[in-house]
């Protein structure tokens, strides 16, 4: 999923994010903006919460079959 497809993400999706500020991250989607231009990622281990915007050029991949409980 490229950065222009964030509208396909839903709260609780487990994703990996590559190319965000040179980092490779994984975590849980906490929220997706209604227009699909931004989402918030709770990084694995609960270390931080990051906003990912379409202009960041990140490559986001849903980890198949994974959705957080709750």
Predicted model as a PDB file, atoms N, CA, C, CB and O in Angstrom, pLDDT in the B-factor column:
MODEL        1                                                                  
ATOM      1  N   UNK A   1       0.867  -1.162   0.000  1.00 54.00           N  
ATOM      2  CA  UNK A   1       0.000   0.000   0.000  1.00 54.00           C  
ATOM      3  C   UNK A   1       0.911   1.221   0.000  1.00 54.00           C  
ATOM      4  CB  UNK A   1      -0.985   0.000   1.234  1.00 54.00           C  
ATOM      5  O   UNK A   1       1.761   1.381   0.876  1.00 54.00           O  
ATOM      6  N   UNK A   2       0.725   2.049  -0.964  1.00 54.00           N  
ATOM      7  CA  UNK A   2       1.539   3.254  -1.025  1.00 54.00           C  
ATOM      8  C   UNK A   2       0.864   4.367  -0.242  1.00 54.00           C  
ATOM      9  CB  UNK A   2       1.778   3.684  -2.484  1.00 54.00           C  
ATOM     10  O   UNK A   2      -0.286   4.235   0.176  1.00 54.00           O  
ATOM     11  N   UNK A   3       1.569   5.442  -0.051  1.00 56.00           N  
ATOM     12  CA  UNK A   3       1.099   6.502   0.826  1.00 56.00           C  
ATOM     13  C   UNK A   3      -0.215   7.144   0.407  1.00 56.00           C  
ATOM     14  CB  UNK A   3       2.128   7.543   0.915  1.00 56.00           C  
ATOM     15  O   UNK A   3      -0.843   7.821   1.221  1.00 56.00           O  
ATOM     16  N   UNK A   4      -0.654   6.955  -0.835  1.00 59.00           N  
ATOM     17  CA  UNK A   4      -1.918   7.554  -1.241  1.00 59.00           C  
ATOM     18  C   UNK A   4      -3.110   6.634  -0.966  1.00 59.00           C  
ATOM     19  CB  UNK A   4      -1.870   7.907  -2.714  1.00 59.00           C  
ATOM     20  O   UNK A   4      -4.228   6.952  -1.372  1.00 59.00           O  
ATOM     21  N   UNK A   5      -2.899   5.506  -0.287  1.00 68.00           N  
ATOM     22  CA  UNK A   5      -3.957   4.544  -0.004  1.00 68.00           C  
ATOM     23  C   UNK A   5      -4.320   4.467   1.475  1.00 68.00           C  
ATOM     24  CB  UNK A   5      -3.544   3.187  -0.486  1.00 68.00           C  
ATOM     25  O   UNK A   5      -4.923   3.477   1.887  1.00 68.00           O  
ATOM     26  N   UNK A   6      -3.990   5.448   2.279  1.00 87.00           N  
ATOM     27  CA  UNK A   6      -4.237   5.359   3.717  1.00 87.00           C  
ATOM     28  C   UNK A   6      -5.717   5.189   4.047  1.00 87.00           C  
ATOM     29  CB  UNK A   6      -3.703   6.594   4.406  1.00 87.00           C  
ATOM     30  O   UNK A   6      -6.053   4.673   5.113  1.00 87.00           O  
ATOM     31  N   UNK A   7      -6.597   5.610   3.159  1.00 84.00           N  
ATOM     32  CA  UNK A   7      -8.025   5.460   3.392  1.00 84.00           C  
ATOM     33  C   UNK A   7      -8.461   4.013   3.502  1.00 84.00           C  
ATOM     34  CB  UNK A   7      -8.788   6.125   2.298  1.00 84.00           C  
ATOM     35  O   UNK A   7      -9.562   3.736   3.979  1.00 84.00           O  
ATOM     36  N   UNK A   8      -7.628   3.091   3.073  1.00 88.00           N  
ATOM     37  CA  UNK A   8      -7.932   1.659   3.176  1.00 88.00           C  
ATOM     38  C   UNK A   8      -7.568   1.081   4.535  1.00 88.00           C  
ATOM     39  CB  UNK A   8      -7.201   0.894   2.094  1.00 88.00           C  
ATOM     40  O   UNK A   8      -7.972  -0.036   4.859  1.00 88.00           O  
ATOM     41  N   UNK A   9      -6.813   1.825   5.335  1.00 92.00           N  
ATOM     42  CA  UNK A   9      -6.459   1.361   6.673  1.00 92.00           C  
ATOM     43  C   UNK A   9      -7.640   1.538   7.616  1.00 92.00           C  
ATOM     44  CB  UNK A   9      -5.226   2.116   7.206  1.00 92.00           C  
ATOM     45  O   UNK A   9      -8.470   2.428   7.428  1.00 92.00           O  
ATOM     46  N   UNK A  10      -7.707   0.693   8.623  1.00 92.00           N  
ATOM     47  CA  UNK A  10      -8.719   0.837   9.668  1.00 92.00           C  
ATOM     48  C   UNK A  10      -8.052   0.716  11.029  1.00 92.00           C  
ATOM     49  CB  UNK A  10      -9.842  -0.223   9.510  1.00 92.00           C  
ATOM     50  O   UNK A  10      -7.003   0.093  11.186  1.00 92.00           O  
ATOM     51  N   UNK A  11      -8.692   1.327  11.989  1.00 93.00           N  
ATOM     52  CA  UNK A  11      -8.191   1.281  13.363  1.00 93.00           C  
ATOM     53  C   UNK A  11      -7.976  -0.179  13.775  1.00 93.00           C  
ATOM     54  CB  UNK A  11      -9.182   1.993  14.340  1.00 93.00           C  
ATOM     55  O   UNK A  11      -8.841  -1.030  13.565  1.00 93.00           O  
ATOM     56  N   UNK A  12      -6.822  -0.448  14.357  1.00 93.00           N  
ATOM     57  CA  UNK A  12      -6.492  -1.792  14.812  1.00 93.00           C  
ATOM     58  C   UNK A  12      -5.665  -2.599  13.832  1.00 93.00           C  
ATOM     59  CB  UNK A  12      -7.733  -2.527  15.108  1.00 93.00           C  
ATOM     60  O   UNK A  12      -5.160  -3.663  14.190  1.00 93.00           O  
ATOM     61  N   UNK A  13      -5.510  -2.116  12.592  1.00 93.00           N  
ATOM     62  CA  UNK A  13      -4.641  -2.824  11.652  1.00 93.00           C  
ATOM     63  C   UNK A  13      -3.220  -2.856  12.188  1.00 93.00           C  
ATOM     64  CB  UNK A  13      -4.678  -2.160  10.257  1.00 93.00           C  
ATOM     65  O   UNK A  13      -2.731  -1.867  12.735  1.00 93.00           O  
ATOM     66  N   UNK A  14      -2.568  -3.983  12.030  1.00 94.00           N  
ATOM     67  CA  UNK A  14      -1.151  -4.104  12.370  1.00 94.00           C  
ATOM     68  C   UNK A  14      -0.385  -3.898  11.066  1.00 94.00           C  
ATOM     69  CB  UNK A  14      -0.812  -5.513  13.043  1.00 94.00           C  
ATOM     70  O   UNK A  14      -0.623  -4.594  10.079  1.00 94.00           O  
ATOM     71  N   UNK A  15       0.540  -2.933  11.073  1.00 94.00           N  
ATOM     72  CA  UNK A  15       1.227  -2.547   9.848  1.00 94.00           C  
ATOM     73  C   UNK A  15       2.731  -2.405  10.062  1.00 94.00           C  
ATOM     74  CB  UNK A  15       0.655  -1.246   9.319  1.00 94.00           C  
ATOM     75  O   UNK A  15       3.214  -2.238  11.182  1.00 94.00           O  
ATOM     76  N   UNK A  16       3.444  -2.477   8.954  1.00 93.00           N  
ATOM     77  CA  UNK A  16       4.850  -2.081   8.944  1.00 93.00           C  
ATOM     78  C   UNK A  16       4.943  -0.839   8.070  1.00 93.00           C  
ATOM     79  CB  UNK A  16       5.793  -3.242   8.414  1.00 93.00           C  
ATOM     80  O   UNK A  16       4.224  -0.708   7.079  1.00 93.00           O  
ATOM     81  N   UNK A  17       5.827   0.062   8.443  1.00 93.00           N  
ATOM     82  CA  UNK A  17       6.012   1.321   7.728  1.00 93.00           C  
ATOM     83  C   UNK A  17       7.483   1.442   7.388  1.00 93.00           C  
ATOM     84  CB  UNK A  17       5.520   2.548   8.571  1.00 93.00           C  
ATOM     85  O   UNK A  17       8.336   1.448   8.276  1.00 93.00           O  
ATOM     86  N   UNK A  18       7.780   1.539   6.100  1.00 92.00           N  
ATOM     87  CA  UNK A  18       9.164   1.660   5.652  1.00 92.00           C  
ATOM     88  C   UNK A  18       9.385   3.010   4.995  1.00 92.00           C  
ATOM     89  CB  UNK A  18       9.526   0.525   4.680  1.00 92.00           C  
ATOM     90  O   UNK A  18       8.501   3.534   4.317  1.00 92.00           O  
ATOM     91  N   UNK A  19      10.560   3.563   5.198  1.00 88.00           N  
ATOM     92  CA  UNK A  19      10.937   4.788   4.522  1.00 88.00           C  
ATOM     93  C   UNK A  19      10.463   6.059   5.196  1.00 88.00           C  
ATOM     94  CB  UNK A  19      10.425   4.757   3.157  1.00 88.00           C  
ATOM     95  O   UNK A  19      10.560   7.134   4.605  1.00 88.00           O  
ATOM     96  N   UNK A  20       9.959   5.971   6.400  1.00 82.00           N  
ATOM     97  CA  UNK A  20       9.530   7.153   7.138  1.00 82.00           C  
ATOM     98  C   UNK A  20      10.739   7.710   7.876  1.00 82.00           C  
ATOM     99  CB  UNK A  20       8.364   6.818   8.130  1.00 82.00           C  
ATOM    100  O   UNK A  20      11.198   7.126   8.858  1.00 82.00           O  
ATOM    101  N   UNK A  21      11.253   8.841   7.401  1.00 80.00           N  
ATOM    102  CA  UNK A  21      12.434   9.469   7.994  1.00 80.00           C  
ATOM    103  C   UNK A  21      13.598   8.480   8.076  1.00 80.00           C  
ATOM    104  CB  UNK A  21      12.103  10.014   9.391  1.00 80.00           C  
ATOM    105  O   UNK A  21      14.402   8.533   9.007  1.00 80.00           O  
ATOM    106  N   UNK A  22      13.681   7.576   7.093  1.00 83.00           N  
ATOM    107  CA  UNK A  22      14.749   6.594   7.065  1.00 83.00           C  
ATOM    108  C   UNK A  22      14.576   5.451   8.040  1.00 83.00           C  
ATOM    109  CB  UNK A  22      16.024   7.259   7.332  1.00 83.00           C  
ATOM    110  O   UNK A  22      15.489   4.644   8.212  1.00 83.00           O  
ATOM    111  N   UNK A  23      13.415   5.364   8.685  1.00 85.00           N  
ATOM    112  CA  UNK A  23      13.162   4.327   9.675  1.00 85.00           C  
ATOM    113  C   UNK A  23      12.252   3.242   9.122  1.00 85.00           C  
ATOM    114  CB  UNK A  23      12.549   4.930  10.927  1.00 85.00           C  
ATOM    115  O   UNK A  23      11.474   3.473   8.197  1.00 85.00           O  
ATOM    116  N   UNK A  24      12.364   2.070   9.698  1.00 89.00           N  
ATOM    117  CA  UNK A  24      11.428   0.983   9.449  1.00 89.00           C  
ATOM    118  C   UNK A  24      10.731   0.698  10.770  1.00 89.00           C  
ATOM    119  CB  UNK A  24      12.151  -0.302   8.879  1.00 89.00           C  
ATOM    120  O   UNK A  24      11.373   0.321  11.751  1.00 89.00           O  
ATOM    121  N   UNK A  25       9.417   0.880  10.793  1.00 91.00           N  
ATOM    122  CA  UNK A  25       8.641   0.766  12.020  1.00 91.00           C  
ATOM    123  C   UNK A  25       7.533  -0.254  11.857  1.00 91.00           C  
ATOM    124  CB  UNK A  25       8.059   2.117  12.417  1.00 91.00           C  
ATOM    125  O   UNK A  25       7.168  -0.611  10.738  1.00 91.00           O  
ATOM    126  N   UNK A  26       7.001  -0.719  12.968  1.00 93.00           N  
ATOM    127  CA  UNK A  26       5.796  -1.529  12.936  1.00 93.00           C  
ATOM    128  C   UNK A  26       4.965  -1.167  14.152  1.00 93.00           C  
ATOM    129  CB  UNK A  26       6.127  -3.053  12.908  1.00 93.00           C  
ATOM    130  O   UNK A  26       5.481  -0.694  15.164  1.00 93.00           O  
ATOM    131  N   UNK A  27       3.661  -1.402  14.028  1.00 95.00           N  
ATOM    132  CA  UNK A  27       2.776  -1.089  15.129  1.00 95.00           C  
ATOM    133  C   UNK A  27       1.325  -1.204  14.722  1.00 95.00           C  
ATOM    134  CB  UNK A  27       3.058   0.293  15.651  1.00 95.00           C  
ATOM    135  O   UNK A  27       0.982  -1.874  13.749  1.00 95.00           O  
ATOM    136  N   UNK A  28       0.475  -0.530  15.494  1.00 95.00           N  
ATOM    137  CA  UNK A  28      -0.969  -0.609  15.334  1.00 95.00           C  
ATOM    138  C   UNK A  28      -1.516   0.740  14.901  1.00 95.00           C  
ATOM    139  CB  UNK A  28      -1.639  -1.070  16.638  1.00 95.00           C  
ATOM    140  O   UNK A  28      -1.154   1.777  15.456  1.00 95.00           O  
ATOM    141  N   UNK A  29      -2.388   0.718  13.907  1.00 95.00           N  
ATOM    142  CA  UNK A  29      -3.064   1.939  13.466  1.00 95.00           C  
ATOM    143  C   UNK A  29      -4.051   2.345  14.553  1.00 95.00           C  
ATOM    144  CB  UNK A  29      -3.791   1.733  12.085  1.00 95.00           C  
ATOM    145  O   UNK A  29      -4.969   1.592  14.879  1.00 95.00           O  
ATOM    146  N   UNK A  30      -3.861   3.537  15.111  1.00 95.00           N  
ATOM    147  CA  UNK A  30      -4.768   4.030  16.143  1.00 95.00           C  
ATOM    148  C   UNK A  30      -5.933   4.812  15.569  1.00 95.00           C  
ATOM    149  CB  UNK A  30      -4.019   4.890  17.118  1.00 95.00           C  
ATOM    150  O   UNK A  30      -7.046   4.749  16.092  1.00 95.00           O  
ATOM    151  N   UNK A  31      -5.686   5.546  14.501  1.00 95.00           N  
ATOM    152  CA  UNK A  31      -6.742   6.378  13.909  1.00 95.00           C  
ATOM    153  C   UNK A  31      -6.344   6.718  12.482  1.00 95.00           C  
ATOM    154  CB  UNK A  31      -6.981   7.682  14.746  1.00 95.00           C  
ATOM    155  O   UNK A  31      -5.164   6.835  12.153  1.00 95.00           O  
ATOM    156  N   UNK A  32      -7.369   6.873  11.638  1.00 95.00           N  
ATOM    157  CA  UNK A  32      -7.158   7.288  10.250  1.00 95.00           C  
ATOM    158  C   UNK A  32      -8.047   8.499  10.006  1.00 95.00           C  
ATOM    159  CB  UNK A  32      -7.478   6.120   9.230  1.00 95.00           C  
ATOM    160  O   UNK A  32      -9.233   8.476  10.333  1.00 95.00           O  
ATOM    161  N   UNK A  33      -7.482   9.548   9.437  1.00 94.00           N  
ATOM    162  CA  UNK A  33      -8.269  10.743   9.122  1.00 94.00           C  
ATOM    163  C   UNK A  33      -9.356  10.382   8.112  1.00 94.00           C  
ATOM    164  CB  UNK A  33      -7.359  11.880   8.566  1.00 94.00           C  
ATOM    165  O   UNK A  33      -9.138   9.537   7.244  1.00 94.00           O  
ATOM    166  N   UNK A  34     -10.522  11.013   8.218  1.00 93.00           N  
ATOM    167  CA  UNK A  34     -11.630  10.713   7.296  1.00 93.00           C  
ATOM    168  C   UNK A  34     -11.266  10.866   5.823  1.00 93.00           C  
ATOM    169  CB  UNK A  34     -12.797  11.608   7.605  1.00 93.00           C  
ATOM    170  O   UNK A  34     -11.801  10.152   4.975  1.00 93.00           O  
ATOM    171  N   UNK A  35     -10.366  11.784   5.516  1.00 92.00           N  
ATOM    172  CA  UNK A  35      -9.998  11.972   4.106  1.00 92.00           C  
ATOM    173  C   UNK A  35      -8.865  11.042   3.660  1.00 92.00           C  
ATOM    174  CB  UNK A  35      -9.590  13.418   3.869  1.00 92.00           C  
ATOM    175  O   UNK A  35      -8.449  11.093   2.503  1.00 92.00           O  
ATOM    176  N   UNK A  36      -8.364  10.197   4.562  1.00 91.00           N  
ATOM    177  CA  UNK A  36      -7.339   9.223   4.219  1.00 91.00           C  
ATOM    178  C   UNK A  36      -5.954   9.784   3.983  1.00 91.00           C  
ATOM    179  CB  UNK A  36      -7.752   8.502   3.032  1.00 91.00           C  
ATOM    180  O   UNK A  36      -5.096   9.094   3.434  1.00 91.00           O  
ATOM    181  N   UNK A  37      -5.716  11.022   4.386  1.00 92.00           N  
ATOM    182  CA  UNK A  37      -4.397  11.621   4.133  1.00 92.00           C  
ATOM    183  C   UNK A  37      -3.399  11.401   5.265  1.00 92.00           C  
ATOM    184  CB  UNK A  37      -4.549  13.098   3.895  1.00 92.00           C  
ATOM    185  O   UNK A  37      -2.203  11.636   5.089  1.00 92.00           O  
ATOM    186  N   UNK A  38      -3.874  10.956   6.417  1.00 94.00           N  
ATOM    187  CA  UNK A  38      -2.990  10.792   7.560  1.00 94.00           C  
ATOM    188  C   UNK A  38      -3.509   9.678   8.456  1.00 94.00           C  
ATOM    189  CB  UNK A  38      -2.863  12.108   8.348  1.00 94.00           C  
ATOM    190  O   UNK A  38      -4.715   9.462   8.575  1.00 94.00           O  
ATOM    191  N   UNK A  39      -2.562   8.971   9.090  1.00 96.00           N  
ATOM    192  CA  UNK A  39      -2.958   8.026  10.140  1.00 96.00           C  
ATOM    193  C   UNK A  39      -1.953   8.103  11.275  1.00 96.00           C  
ATOM    194  CB  UNK A  39      -3.053   6.571   9.587  1.00 96.00           C  
ATOM    195  O   UNK A  39      -0.841   8.604  11.106  1.00 96.00           O  
ATOM    196  N   UNK A  40      -2.359   7.603  12.430  1.00 96.00           N  
ATOM    197  CA  UNK A  40      -1.516   7.608  13.613  1.00 96.00           C  
ATOM    198  C   UNK A  40      -1.151   6.179  13.950  1.00 96.00           C  
ATOM    199  CB  UNK A  40      -2.220   8.299  14.807  1.00 96.00           C  
ATOM    200  O   UNK A  40      -2.014   5.302  14.008  1.00 96.00           O  
ATOM    201  N   UNK A  41       0.129   5.951  14.170  1.00 96.00           N  
ATOM    202  CA  UNK A  41       0.682   4.636  14.438  1.00 96.00           C  
ATOM    203  C   UNK A  41       1.184   4.583  15.874  1.00 96.00           C  
ATOM    204  CB  UNK A  41       1.817   4.303  13.445  1.00 96.00           C  
ATOM    205  O   UNK A  41       1.981   5.425  16.289  1.00 96.00           O  
ATOM    206  N   UNK A  42       0.716   3.590  16.635  1.00 95.00           N  
ATOM    207  CA  UNK A  42       1.281   3.312  17.964  1.00 95.00           C  
ATOM    208  C   UNK A  42       2.359   2.268  17.729  1.00 95.00           C  
ATOM    209  CB  UNK A  42       0.172   2.807  19.016  1.00 95.00           C  
ATOM    210  O   UNK A  42       2.068   1.115  17.411  1.00 95.00           O  
ATOM    211  N   UNK A  43       3.604   2.687  17.889  1.00 93.00           N  
ATOM    212  CA  UNK A  43       4.726   1.800  17.599  1.00 93.00           C  
ATOM    213  C   UNK A  43       4.739   0.602  18.537  1.00 93.00           C  
ATOM    214  CB  UNK A  43       6.043   2.560  17.703  1.00 93.00           C  
ATOM    215  O   UNK A  43       4.308   0.690  19.687  1.00 93.00           O  
ATOM    216  N   UNK A  44       5.245  -0.527  18.022  1.00 89.00           N  
ATOM    217  CA  UNK A  44       5.396  -1.722  18.847  1.00 89.00           C  
ATOM    218  C   UNK A  44       6.179  -1.368  20.107  1.00 89.00           C  
ATOM    219  CB  UNK A  44       6.108  -2.857  18.058  1.00 89.00           C  
ATOM    220  O   UNK A  44       7.128  -0.585  20.069  1.00 89.00           O  
ATOM    221  N   UNK A  45       5.768  -1.948  21.200  1.00 81.00           N  
ATOM    222  CA  UNK A  45       6.419  -1.687  22.471  1.00 81.00           C  
ATOM    223  C   UNK A  45       5.895  -0.439  23.157  1.00 81.00           C  
ATOM    224  CB  UNK A  45       7.893  -1.566  22.269  1.00 81.00           C  
ATOM    225  O   UNK A  45       6.337  -0.105  24.256  1.00 81.00           O  
ATOM    226  N   UNK A  46       4.952   0.261  22.518  1.00 74.00           N  
ATOM    227  CA  UNK A  46       4.341   1.430  23.129  1.00 74.00           C  
ATOM    228  C   UNK A  46       5.287   2.590  23.340  1.00 74.00           C  
ATOM    229  CB  UNK A  46       3.752   1.056  24.420  1.00 74.00           C  
ATOM    230  O   UNK A  46       5.042   3.451  24.185  1.00 74.00           O  
ATOM    231  N   UNK A  47       6.374   2.621  22.573  1.00 75.00           N  
ATOM    232  CA  UNK A  47       7.384   3.650  22.785  1.00 75.00           C  
ATOM    233  C   UNK A  47       6.918   5.034  22.348  1.00 75.00           C  
ATOM    234  CB  UNK A  47       8.643   3.288  22.047  1.00 75.00           C  
ATOM    235  O   UNK A  47       7.266   6.031  22.981  1.00 75.00           O  
ATOM    236  N   UNK A  48       6.143   5.107  21.287  1.00 89.00           N  
ATOM    237  CA  UNK A  48       5.689   6.418  20.836  1.00 89.00           C  
ATOM    238  C   UNK A  48       4.520   6.274  19.880  1.00 89.00           C  
ATOM    239  CB  UNK A  48       6.833   7.186  20.165  1.00 89.00           C  
ATOM    240  O   UNK A  48       4.169   5.178  19.443  1.00 89.00           O  
ATOM    241  N   UNK A  49       3.943   7.395  19.579  1.00 93.00           N  
ATOM    242  CA  UNK A  49       2.846   7.491  18.628  1.00 93.00           C  
ATOM    243  C   UNK A  49       3.321   8.423  17.524  1.00 93.00           C  
ATOM    244  CB  UNK A  49       1.511   8.011  19.308  1.00 93.00           C  
ATOM    245  O   UNK A  49       3.798   9.525  17.796  1.00 93.00           O  
ATOM    246  N   UNK A  50       3.191   7.980  16.278  1.00 94.00           N  
ATOM    247  CA  UNK A  50       3.657   8.784  15.149  1.00 94.00           C  
ATOM    248  C   UNK A  50       2.522   9.075  14.200  1.00 94.00           C  
ATOM    249  CB  UNK A  50       4.789   8.079  14.409  1.00 94.00           C  
ATOM    250  O   UNK A  50       1.642   8.246  13.974  1.00 94.00           O  
ATOM    251  N   UNK A  51       2.563  10.276  13.650  1.00 95.00           N  
ATOM    252  CA  UNK A  51       1.640  10.641  12.598  1.00 95.00           C  
ATOM    253  C   UNK A  51       2.342  10.368  11.266  1.00 95.00           C  
ATOM    254  CB  UNK A  51       1.189  12.144  12.722  1.00 95.00           C  
ATOM    255  O   UNK A  51       3.494  10.755  11.071  1.00 95.00           O  
ATOM    256  N   UNK A  52       1.644   9.705  10.363  1.00 94.00           N  
ATOM    257  CA  UNK A  52       2.183   9.423   9.032  1.00 94.00           C  
ATOM    258  C   UNK A  52       1.262  10.105   8.031  1.00 94.00           C  
ATOM    259  CB  UNK A  52       2.294   7.867   8.753  1.00 94.00           C  
ATOM    260  O   UNK A  52       0.062   9.834   8.001  1.00 94.00           O  
ATOM    261  N   UNK A  53       1.819  10.981   7.219  1.00 93.00           N  
ATOM    262  CA  UNK A  53       1.053  11.767   6.244  1.00 93.00           C  
ATOM    263  C   UNK A  53       1.387  11.285   4.838  1.00 93.00           C  
ATOM    264  CB  UNK A  53       1.356  13.292   6.388  1.00 93.00           C  
ATOM    265  O   UNK A  53       2.479  10.771   4.597  1.00 93.00           O  
ATOM    266  N   UNK A  54       0.456  11.447   3.920  1.00 90.00           N  
ATOM    267  CA  UNK A  54       0.673  10.989   2.548  1.00 90.00           C  
ATOM    268  C   UNK A  54       1.922  11.595   1.919  1.00 90.00           C  
ATOM    269  CB  UNK A  54      -0.532  11.320   1.699  1.00 90.00           C  
ATOM    270  O   UNK A  54       2.560  10.952   1.085  1.00 90.00           O  
ATOM    271  N   UNK A  55       2.279  12.800   2.294  1.00 90.00           N  
ATOM    272  CA  UNK A  55       3.455  13.447   1.709  1.00 90.00           C  
ATOM    273  C   UNK A  55       4.771  12.907   2.263  1.00 90.00           C  
ATOM    274  CB  UNK A  55       3.386  14.935   1.944  1.00 90.00           C  
ATOM    275  O   UNK A  55       5.841  13.276   1.779  1.00 90.00           O  
ATOM    276  N   UNK A  56       4.704  12.029   3.283  1.00 89.00           N  
ATOM    277  CA  UNK A  56       5.918  11.442   3.849  1.00 89.00           C  
ATOM    278  C   UNK A  56       6.563  10.427   2.920  1.00 89.00           C  
ATOM    279  CB  UNK A  56       5.606  10.789   5.169  1.00 89.00           C  
ATOM    280  O   UNK A  56       7.740  10.103   3.080  1.00 89.00           O  
ATOM    281  N   UNK A  57       5.806   9.920   1.950  1.00 86.00           N  
ATOM    282  CA  UNK A  57       6.352   8.958   0.998  1.00 86.00           C  
ATOM    283  C   UNK A  57       6.647   7.592   1.592  1.00 86.00           C  
ATOM    284  CB  UNK A  57       7.592   9.502   0.404  1.00 86.00           C  
ATOM    285  O   UNK A  57       7.461   6.847   1.046  1.00 86.00           O  
ATOM    286  N   UNK A  58       6.009   7.254   2.688  1.00 90.00           N  
ATOM    287  CA  UNK A  58       6.249   5.966   3.346  1.00 90.00           C  
ATOM    288  C   UNK A  58       5.523   4.845   2.607  1.00 90.00           C  
ATOM    289  CB  UNK A  58       5.793   6.014   4.821  1.00 90.00           C  
ATOM    290  O   UNK A  58       4.486   5.058   1.979  1.00 90.00           O  
ATOM    291  N   UNK A  59       6.092   3.657   2.698  1.00 91.00           N  
ATOM    292  CA  UNK A  59       5.462   2.451   2.177  1.00 91.00           C  
ATOM    293  C   UNK A  59       4.858   1.724   3.368  1.00 91.00           C  
ATOM    294  CB  UNK A  59       6.488   1.538   1.396  1.00 91.00           C  
ATOM    295  O   UNK A  59       5.574   1.309   4.279  1.00 91.00           O  
ATOM    296  N   UNK A  60       3.534   1.569   3.359  1.00 92.00           N  
ATOM    297  CA  UNK A  60       2.816   0.973   4.477  1.00 92.00           C  
ATOM    298  C   UNK A  60       2.275  -0.376   4.043  1.00 92.00           C  
ATOM    299  CB  UNK A  60       1.672   1.898   4.969  1.00 92.00           C  
ATOM    300  O   UNK A  60       1.617  -0.493   3.009  1.00 92.00           O  
ATOM    301  N   UNK A  61       2.558  -1.395   4.844  1.00 90.00           N  
ATOM    302  CA  UNK A  61       2.079  -2.744   4.533  1.00 90.00           C  
ATOM    303  C   UNK A  61       1.284  -3.286   5.720  1.00 90.00           C  
ATOM    304  CB  UNK A  61       3.269  -3.692   4.189  1.00 90.00           C  
ATOM    305  O   UNK A  61       1.760  -3.320   6.854  1.00 90.00           O  
ATOM    306  N   UNK A  62       0.067  -3.704   5.420  1.00 89.00           N  
ATOM    307  CA  UNK A  62      -0.752  -4.365   6.437  1.00 89.00           C  
ATOM    308  C   UNK A  62      -0.190  -5.765   6.615  1.00 89.00           C  
ATOM    309  CB  UNK A  62      -2.283  -4.402   6.035  1.00 89.00           C  
ATOM    310  O   UNK A  62       0.077  -6.457   5.632  1.00 89.00           O  
ATOM    311  N   UNK A  63      -0.009  -6.182   7.850  1.00 87.00           N  
ATOM    312  CA  UNK A  63       0.469  -7.528   8.126  1.00 87.00           C  
ATOM    313  C   UNK A  63      -0.758  -8.429   8.083  1.00 87.00           C  
ATOM    314  CB  UNK A  63       1.224  -7.620   9.519  1.00 87.00           C  
ATOM    315  O   UNK A  63      -1.611  -8.381   8.969  1.00 87.00           O  
ATOM    316  N   UNK A  64      -0.836  -9.248   7.042  1.00 74.00           N  
ATOM    317  CA  UNK A  64      -2.026 -10.046   6.749  1.00 74.00           C  
ATOM    318  C   UNK A  64      -2.520 -10.817   7.956  1.00 74.00           C  
ATOM    319  CB  UNK A  64      -1.742 -11.004   5.626  1.00 74.00           C  
ATOM    320  O   UNK A  64      -1.763 -11.465   8.679  1.00 74.00           O  
ATOM    321  N   UNK A  65      -3.830 -10.715   8.139  1.00 65.00           N  
ATOM    322  CA  UNK A  65      -4.481 -11.463   9.203  1.00 65.00           C  
ATOM    323  C   UNK A  65      -4.292 -10.892  10.586  1.00 65.00           C  
ATOM    324  CB  UNK A  65      -3.996 -12.837   9.195  1.00 65.00           C  
ATOM    325  O   UNK A  65      -4.718 -11.494  11.572  1.00 65.00           O  
ATOM    326  N   UNK A  66      -3.661  -9.741  10.671  1.00 58.00           N  
ATOM    327  CA  UNK A  66      -3.374  -9.172  11.992  1.00 58.00           C  
ATOM    328  C   UNK A  66      -4.235  -7.944  12.246  1.00 58.00           C  
ATOM    329  CB  UNK A  66      -1.884  -8.808  12.115  1.00 58.00           C  
ATOM    330  O   UNK A  66      -4.260  -7.004  11.452  1.00 58.00           O  
ATOM    331  N   UNK A  67      -4.927  -7.976  13.352  1.00 63.00           N  
ATOM    332  CA  UNK A  67      -5.681  -6.831  13.814  1.00 63.00           C  
ATOM    333  C   UNK A  67      -5.618  -6.868  15.332  1.00 63.00           C  
ATOM    334  CB  UNK A  67      -7.167  -6.845  13.283  1.00 63.00           C  
ATOM    335  O   UNK A  67      -5.796  -7.922  15.942  1.00 63.00           O  
ATOM    336  N   UNK A  68      -5.368  -5.731  15.930  1.00 57.00           N  
ATOM    337  CA  UNK A  68      -5.256  -5.647  17.382  1.00 57.00           C  
ATOM    338  C   UNK A  68      -6.605  -5.910  18.022  1.00 57.00           C  
ATOM    339  CB  UNK A  68      -4.717  -4.273  17.810  1.00 57.00           C  
ATOM    340  O   UNK A  68      -7.643  -5.562  17.458  1.00 57.00           O  
ATOM    341  N   UNK A  69      -6.597  -6.515  19.182  1.00 54.00           N  
ATOM    342  CA  UNK A  69      -7.840  -6.748  19.932  1.00 54.00           C  
ATOM    343  C   UNK A  69      -8.360  -5.448  20.479  1.00 54.00           C  
ATOM    344  CB  UNK A  69      -7.622  -7.751  21.075  1.00 54.00           C  
ATOM    345  O   UNK A  69      -7.593  -4.531  20.775  1.00 54.00           O  
ATOM    346  N   UNK A  70      -9.674  -5.369  20.612  1.00 52.00           N  
ATOM    347  CA  UNK A  70     -10.268  -4.174  21.233  1.00 52.00           C  
ATOM    348  C   UNK A  70     -10.854  -3.327  20.231  1.00 52.00           C  
ATOM    349  CB  UNK A  70      -9.284  -3.395  22.013  1.00 52.00           C  
ATOM    350  O   UNK A  70     -11.403  -2.274  20.557  1.00 52.00           O  
TER     351      UNK A  70                                                      
ENDMDL                                                                          
END                                                                             
